[in-house]
Amino acid sequence: MNDKKQSRRKILGARFTSIISISLVLFILGIIAFMGVFAADLSTLLKENIGFTIVLNDEIETREINRLKTLLTNSDYAKAVTYISKEDAIKELTTELGENPEEFLGFNPLQASFEVKLNSVYANNDSIALIEKKVRAMSASVSEFNYRKDIVELINDNMRKAGVILFILAVILLLISFTLINNTVRLGIYSQRFLINTMRLVGATPGFIRRPFVRSNIVNGIIASFIAMGLLYGLINYINNEFQGFEILITNDLLFTVFTIVIILGIFITFISALFAANKYIRMKSDDMYLL
C-alpha cells in the first residue's frame, strides 16, 4: 500500500515539475509573442500618424471643398480627413506665435487645407507619391501637396529593422524553448519506457500505447499554458501600473492574440514532443532499454 502511495506521489511530483518547467518556458515565449504583437500594433499606430497636407487655392468654392472632402474620406488610403479653414489656420498660428500676423500684415496670409492621416499600408513614400498624383488630378484647386518624406522613410526603416531583430530573436527562443519542453516531456516518458515495452509485448498497438502519453502531455501543456498566461497577465498589469499611458496600447485584442499564441504553442509543442518520444520507445528493442 505504501509502495503504491509513494509511486503515485512520484508520478504526481514528476508531472508537477513537468508542468512548472513547461509553463516557465511558455512564459518566456509569451513575452516574445507579446513583444512581437505589440511591435506590430505600435508600427500600425505610428504609420497611421503619418499624413500629408493638401493646400487649397484661395479662390476655391465651398462646393468644391465639400466635394474634395467626400472624395478623400471615401478613399482607401485615408484614415482621417480634417478640413482647416483660413480662419482656423490663423487662430492656430496666433496661438503658437502669441500674436496675430493678420494685425500687422493687414490680411490673412494662410490658405485653407486638408490634413489627411494615412492607413498604415499606404504609409510609405512610393504609395504617397501615387496618392499625390491622384489628389492633384481630383481638382485644379489643389495648390500644394506637402509631406515629410524623410520622416516617412525613417519610420519605415526603423520598423523594418525592429521587425527583423524580433523575428530572429523569436526563432532562436522558439528553438530553445522547443528543445527544453521536448527534453522535459521525453524525461517523463523515459521513466515509463518499461511500461511501454510491457504493453507492446502483450500485443498493444502503437496507437493504443501512444494515446495516453500524448493525451496526458497535451493536458500538461494546456495547464502550463494557463499558468504562463497568468504570469503574463500579472507582468502586463505591473507594467501598466509602473508606466503611465502604457495601458492605452495594451488592447483586449492584443492580449487575446498573445494568449492564443501561448496556448497553441503549449499544445503543439507538447503534442509533437510526446508523439516522437513515445514512438522512440515503442520502436526500441527490449534489450536496448536497459542501456539507456
N, C-alpha and C positions, 0 to 999 in steps of 0.2 A: 504493500500500500504506500509506504514511504517512498519507495523507488518510483512509483507512478507519479506521486506528487512532485518529487524532485525533477523527474523527466519533464512534467508539464511546466514547472517553473522555468526550467532551462529553455524550453521551446518558446514560452511567453517572453522570457528575458531576451532571447535572441531576436524574436520578432520586434520587440520594443526597440532594441538597439538598431535594428534594420530600418524601422520607420523613422526614428530620430535622425539617423545618418542620411537617409534619402530626403527628409524634409529640409535639412540644413543645405544640402546641395541644391534642392529646388528653390530654396530661399535666395541663394546666390543667382540662380538662373532667372528668378523673378525680378531681381534687381536689374539685371541686364535687360530683360524684356521691358521693364518699366522705363529704363533709360532710352531704349530704342523707340518705344511708342511715344514717350514724352518728347523726344527729339523730333520725331515726325510731326507731332502736333504743334510744337514750337516753331518748326520750319514753316508749316502752313500759316500759322499766326503771323510770323514775320513777313512772309511773302504777301499776305493779304493786307499788310500795311503799306506795301509798295503801290504807288499810283502815279498818275500824271495829271497835269493841269491843261485844260483847254481854254485859252484866252480868246474872248469874242470881240468882234468889231463893235465900235460904239453905235453904229447905225443899225444893229440887229434889232428886229422887232420881237415883241412878246410872243407872237405866234410861232416864230422861228425858234425861240428859246425853248418853248414847250415841246416843239417837235423834236428838237435835238435831245432834250432830256428824256423823252419817251424812247427814242432810238437807243440811247446809251443805257438806260435802265433795263431794256429788254434784250440787250446784247449778252452773249455768253461770257464775255471777258470781264464784265463789270460786277464787282461785289457790292459797291455802294457808290451812288452818284449824288453829289451835293452842288447845288447852284449857289454861287456867291455873286450878288449884285454889286454894282459900283458903290452903292451906299454902304453895304455890309463890308466891302473891302476897305473903304476909307475908315470905317469905325475900328476895324481890326488893326489897321496901321496906326491910327491915333492912339490906341491902347498900348501898342508896342513902343511907339516913339515918345509918348507923353504929351504930344501936341498935334494939332490938326494941320497937315500940309496944305489943305484947301484954303486956310485962312490967309497965308502969305502968298500962295500961288494964284489965288483968285479963281481956281477951277479944280475939279476932281481929276487927278492925273491917272487914276486907276481904271481898269477895264473889268467888265463882268467876266466871270469864268465858271467853268465846271471843274470840281475836284473829283476825280474818279479813282476809287480803290479797286485793285485787280483781284480776280480769283487766282488762287495760288498757282494753278497750272499755266497761267499766262504771264506770271511774274518773271519774265526773262527778256533780255534785250531783243532777241530775234522776234518774239511774239509782239513786243511793244512796237517795234518798227513796222510790222504788218498792220497793227491796230492804228498807228498814226496815219497810214495811207487810207484806211477805211474812214477814219474820222474826218480827214481833210476832204474826202470825197462826199461826205454827208452834206456839207454846207459851205458856201462861199464866205460865210460869216466867221469862219474859224481863222483867227489871226495868228495864233501861236499854239504849238504843242510842246509842252515842257515836261521833262522828267530827268531824274538823276541817273544817268547811265552808269556812272562809277559805283554808286551805292547798290544798284541792282546787281551788277557784276560781283561786287564784294560779298553781298548776302548769299548769292547762289554758290559762289566758290567756297565760302566758309561752311555752308550747309552740306555741300558735296564732300568736303574733306572730313567733316564730323561724321557723316554717314558711313564713309569708308572705314574710319577708325573704329566706330561702334560695331560695324559688321564683322571686321577681323577679330575684335575682342569677343564678340558674341560667339563666333565659330570656335575660337580657341577654348573658351569656357564651356561651351556645349560639349566639345570632345572630352575635356577633362571631367565634366560632370557625368557624362555617359559612362566613362571609364570607372569613376568612383561608384556610381549606382550599380553598374554591371558587376563590379567586384563584390559589393555588398550582397547582391542577390545570389551570385554564384557561391559565396560562402555559406549562405543559408541552405541552398540546395546540396552543396557539397556535404554538409553534415548529415544529409539523409540519402546519400548515394547508395548505401547498402539496402535501404528500404526500396529504392528504385530497382536495384538488382533483384531483390526477392520478388517483387511484383512482376518483373519481366520473366523470371524463371517459372512462375506459376501460370504463365500464359497471358498476362495482361497486355493489351495492345499499347503501342506507343502513345496513341491519343488518350487512352484511359489513364496512363501513368502521368502524362504531361499535364492533363487538365487541372488537377488540384493545385499543383505548384504554380501554374500560370495564374489561376484564379486567385490564389492566396496572395501572390505578389502584386497583382493588379489592385486588390483591396488595400494592400500596404501602400501602394503608390497613391491611391485616392486619399487615404488618411494622411499620408505625408504631405500631399498637395494642400489639404485644408490647413494643416499646421503651418506650412510655408506661407499660405495666403494670410493667415492670422498674423504671422510675424511681419509680413509686408505691410499689412494694414496698420499695424502698430507703428512701423517705421515711417509710413507716409503721414500718419497723424502727428507724429513727433516733428517731422519736417514742417508741416502746416503750422504747428504751434510756435516753432522757432523762427520761421521766416514769414514775415508779413506779406500778403499779396500772393503768396505761392498757391493758396487754395483755389484761386481763380483758374489756374492752369490745370489743376487736378480735377478732371471731369469724371462723371459716372461712367461714361463710355470708355475713358482711358483705363479706369480700374477694372471694368468688365473685360476689356481686351487682355489686360495683363493677367488677371486671374484665370481667364480661359486658357491662355498660353501655358500657365503653370500646371493646371490640371491635365491638359492634353499631354504635356511633356512627362508628367508623373505617371500617367497611364501607359504612354507609348514606350518610354524607356524601360519601365519595369516589365512590361509585356515582352519586349524584344529580348531583354536580358534573361528572363525566366525561360523563355522558349529555347534560346540557344544553350543555356546551362543544362536544362532538363534533357535536351536532345543529346548533349555530350555524354551524359552518364547513362542514358538509355542505350546508346551505341557502344559504350565501353564494355570490354570483356571483364568478366568477374575477377580474374587474376590481377588485371591492371589496377583495379580499385584499391588493392592493398598497397600498391606502390606510390599512391598519392600522399 
